[in-house]
Amino acid sequence: MTDWFERGFPHIWLPYTQMKTAPAPLAAARTLGSRITLADGRELIDGIASWWTAVHGYNHPHIVEAIQKQARVMPHVMLGGLLHEQAATLAARLVAILPGGLTRVFFSDSGSVAVEVAMKMATQYWLNKNIRKRTKFLAFKGGYHGDTFATMAVCDPEEGMHTLFAGILPEHHVIALPREAETAAAFDAFLERHADELAGILVEPLVQGAGGMIFHDEHTLRRLRAAADKYELLLICDEVFTGFGRTGAMFACEAAGVAPDIVTLGKGLTGGTLPLAATVATQKVFDAFWSDDPSHALMHGPTYMGNALACAAANASLDLFERENRLRQAADIGEFLGKALGRCIGLPNVADVRARGAVGVVELDPAPDLNALKRRFVEEGVWVRPFRNIVYLTPALTIGEEDLEKLTSSIVRVLSA
Ligand SMILES: *Cc1c(COP(=O)(O)O)cnc(C)c1O
């Protein structure tokens, strides 16, 4: 063990971790491309891209350079009363690539806060119109929208991460996604009864990520848009997982031809370098705040919102999406993952194998011994982080075929043992 690890680890509180029983984390020394080098010299091929943020691989020179350049000019300046070039440029660029109608960008520093802001925006949208009973949200089973209090309340309540807080959280409605006739009928019946108490519908388009890597389709998303239109609800697409090429389109809602009223972005926004998130609203939503009444303003303002280093990184990341064909790469990865992980079909305990864009999933039944599984993957020289009953890959979109082959054959080998 290294010095800094010995000294510092006793003071670290890790995410989602029972600190008493969990194995110690590995000491990471360096990253490059799709590799993580540990302090003891071992090298791991990364299948997760640090919670799917590092879409161009780690340490991409173009992003690193943009951050260094910005650091010399102005690392940060408050966005209250001041605007800077990187944030302004990024806002205009995001609006240009998002589906039509989304025109106003509110920056924050994490996906959870971006969703909180979306929920506040949608709630206040109605309050500003003097409609006071539209205060609840409709969200979906299998969904994940963050770990803060408002976002916990719209995650799948049985999914495990937040069950402890049941009864303490604000109450919203979480029902099955209307994917086929039966759930669609229940969805319609629900809206008939409850639509007038709803501010909006909140969904992860096409892939429900951290809730279980569950796929749904364009048709389901269009059904949500149609229902939102019928009952005048705001449709919020949480693209914190799906945005920036993960599903094979730049944004998942765009693949479905669905224009949301509000979209949330995070994770891949800075190419895995700095924390930055955004909540983007349509003109219609923004107009509800445009008033001579100061109390109609959106009262939110994270201290580091629009951080100049992070915005510079995001602008550089968008350069790379423009110059290099990431979406083609995502589609190719999906094709590879579908075939290569398909070798798991028929293994004992494998319930399902699926791939879409740069997301590959092996679903197990029953749930495995996660710590043992994680240890086996490290022994194989790969960084794969199963959760609950899900073994998944969300690699950098730039990952090479050899690395992908190593990742998938490790999964096949470990699950075969
Ligand atoms: C990760 C995630 C969030 C939360 O983002 P943080 O940056 O971890 O707060 C919200 N929504 C979705 C869909 C996510 O995948």
The ligand as a MOL file (V3000), in Angstrom:
LIG
                    3D

  0  0  0     0  0            999 V3000
M  V30 BEGIN CTAB
M  V30 COUNTS 15 15 0 0 0
M  V30 BEGIN ATOM
M  V30 1 C -26.2470 9.3870 -12.4460 0
M  V30 2 C -27.6200 9.8510 -12.7380 0
M  V30 3 C -28.2010 10.9090 -12.0280 0
M  V30 4 C -27.4920 11.5830 -10.8700 0
M  V30 5 O -26.3310 12.2170 -11.2850 0
M  V30 6 P -25.2070 12.6150 -10.1890 0
M  V30 7 O -24.2200 13.3940 -10.9800 0
M  V30 8 O -24.6770 11.3310 -9.6600 0
M  V30 9 O -25.9020 13.4070 -9.1530 0
M  V30 10 C -29.4620 11.3260 -12.3830 0
M  V30 11 N -30.1290 10.7360 -13.3870 0
M  V30 12 C -29.6150 9.7210 -14.0980 0
M  V30 13 C -30.4020 9.1390 -15.2100 0
M  V30 14 C -28.3390 9.2310 -13.7930 0
M  V30 15 O -27.8150 8.2080 -14.4900 0
M  V30 END ATOM
M  V30 BEGIN BOND
M  V30 1 1 1 2
M  V30 2 1 2 3
M  V30 3 2 2 14
M  V30 4 1 3 4
M  V30 5 2 3 10
M  V30 6 1 4 5
M  V30 7 1 5 6
M  V30 8 2 6 7
M  V30 9 1 6 8
M  V30 10 1 6 9
M  V30 11 1 10 11
M  V30 12 2 11 12
M  V30 13 1 12 13
M  V30 14 1 12 14
M  V30 15 1 14 15
M  V30 END BOND
M  V30 END CTAB
M  END
